Structures are given as C-alpha cells and as structure tokens.
C-alpha cells in the first residue's frame, strides 16, 4: 500500500509537466498568435472543451484510484462493483463467469470513453478553425484588384491573418488532443487494473 494513489500521482505529474511546458511557451512568446481577435475566440472554445475533458478525466482517475485501493485492501469498504460482480457470477459455471467478466469490462470501458470522445472532438474543432482561417484568407482576395499596388497590401494582410487562424487553431487542437489522450491512457490503464482486481477478488470469494 506504499503507492495507494499511484494512478492519481501519474495524472498530476503528467499535467504539471504539460502546464509547465505551456508556461515556458508563453514566456517565449510562442502563444501570442492565439490571442489575435478571431483566433482567440476559436482557441478559447477549443481550450474550454479541453478543460472539460481534463476535468472529467481527473474525476474518473480519482474514482478509479479509490476503487483500486479498495480492492487492494480486500474490498472492505465501498466495493459495489465487486459485490455486484460476485452476486452475478456466484454459483455459475465457467462460461457464465467469463460472460460476466466481459460485461464488466464493457461497462467500465464505456464509462471512460467520454474522455476519448472529447479528445477526438478537439481535432475536429481544430479542423473547423482551419476551414474558417482559409475562408478568411480567401475572402480578402479580389482577382480584379491584383494589378493594383494599393489593394495588394490589404489582400496580403488578410491572407496572413487567415492563415494564422488556420495554423494556430489546427496546432492547438492537435496538441490538446495529444495531451488529453495521454491522460486517457493513464485512465484506461487504471480501468484495466481495476477490472483485473475485481475479477481476482470475485474469484477468491
């Protein structure tokens, strides 16, 4: 029991390092493009969705860690899942117990899928930002005014702004997707360990 909250510690450590890297990038001035008038709205939406996914993941990591600790302690506290599993599989043959184990695995896996769905949503939001950026870039191009020097400067400015929106939102969505998926991997590993502990605990009884 020396590492009762190992799952939580991994989650906290990963996110401390990630936020530290974000802070370093901020100090280097690499994130200034995210605060342009149009980009800041899209990046704010993407980051808000990411924070929601991270919060949900954190809650599920905490719940999973508590359940694992309960199994390690012999199921003396709130081992509701283990109790239900034992009640469902008691006095059944090996084939029925295997089906029960598969059902338990599906239920626990389904409960953590929301984190993965949010991570995938971040990529789609980044792609939406890409499309919006290209629309902005192309909206400033006037084929009839290309030969006019005064109009070219305005078109180039709009083109650069649109490309900035497209690139920054795409990058933000991709980076936050990787970040949240790392947390999802931590959670899914904990869920697998929990399933193993519940099955082992049930078979002993």
Residue pairs with C-beta under 8 A, 6 or more apart in sequence:
1 69
1 72
1 73
3 9
4 65
4 69
4 72
5 65
5 69
6 65
7 61
7 64
7 65
7 68
7 186
7 189
7 190
7 193
8 61
8 62
8 65
10 186
11 57
11 58
11 61
11 183
11 186
11 187
14 182
14 183
14 186
15 54
15 183
18 179
18 182
22 31
25 31
33 39
33 164
33 168
34 40
34 43
34 168
34 172
35 43
36 161
36 164
36 165
36 168
38 132
38 136
38 161
38 165
39 129
39 164
39 165
39 168
39 169
42 125
42 128
42 129
42 132
42 165
42 169
43 129
43 168
43 169
43 172
45 125
46 122
46 125
46 126
46 129
46 169
46 172
46 173
46 176
47 172
47 176
49 118
49 121
49 122
49 125
50 118
50 122
50 176
50 179
50 180
52 118
53 114
53 115
53 118
53 119
53 121
53 122
53 180
54 180
54 183
56 114
56 115
56 118
57 115
57 180
57 183
57 184
57 187
58 183
60 111
60 112
60 115
60 187
61 183
61 186
61 187
61 190
64 187
64 190
64 191
64 194
65 190
67 79
67 81
67 194
68 190
68 193
68 194
68 197
70 76
70 77
70 78
70 79
70 82
71 79
71 82
71 194
71 197
71 198
71 200
71 201
72 197
74 201
75 82
75 83
75 201
79 198
79 201
81 104
81 108
81 194
81 198
82 198
82 201
82 202
85 100
85 101
85 104
85 198
85 199
85 202
86 201
86 202
86 205
88 100
89 96
89 97
89 100
89 101
89 202
92 100
97 203
101 195
101 199
104 195
104 198
104 199
105 195
108 191
108 194
108 195
109 188
109 191
112 184
112 187
112 188
112 191
115 180
115 183
115 184
115 187
116 181
116 184
118 180
119 177
119 180
119 181
119 184
120 177
122 173
122 174
122 176
122 177
122 180
123 173
123 174
123 177
124 173
125 169
125 173
126 169
126 170
126 171
126 172
126 173
126 174
126 177
127 170
127 173
128 169
129 165
129 166
129 168
129 169
129 170
129 172
129 173
130 166
130 167
130 169
130 170
131 166
132 165
132 166
132 169
133 162
133 163
133 164
133 165
133 166
133 167
133 169
134 162
134 163
134 166
135 162
136 158
136 161
136 162
136 165
137 158
137 159
137 160
137 161
137 162
137 163
137 166
138 162
139 158
139 162
140 154
140 155
140 157
140 158
140 159
140 162
141 155
141 158
141 159
142 151
142 155
145 151
145 152
145 155
146 152
146 155
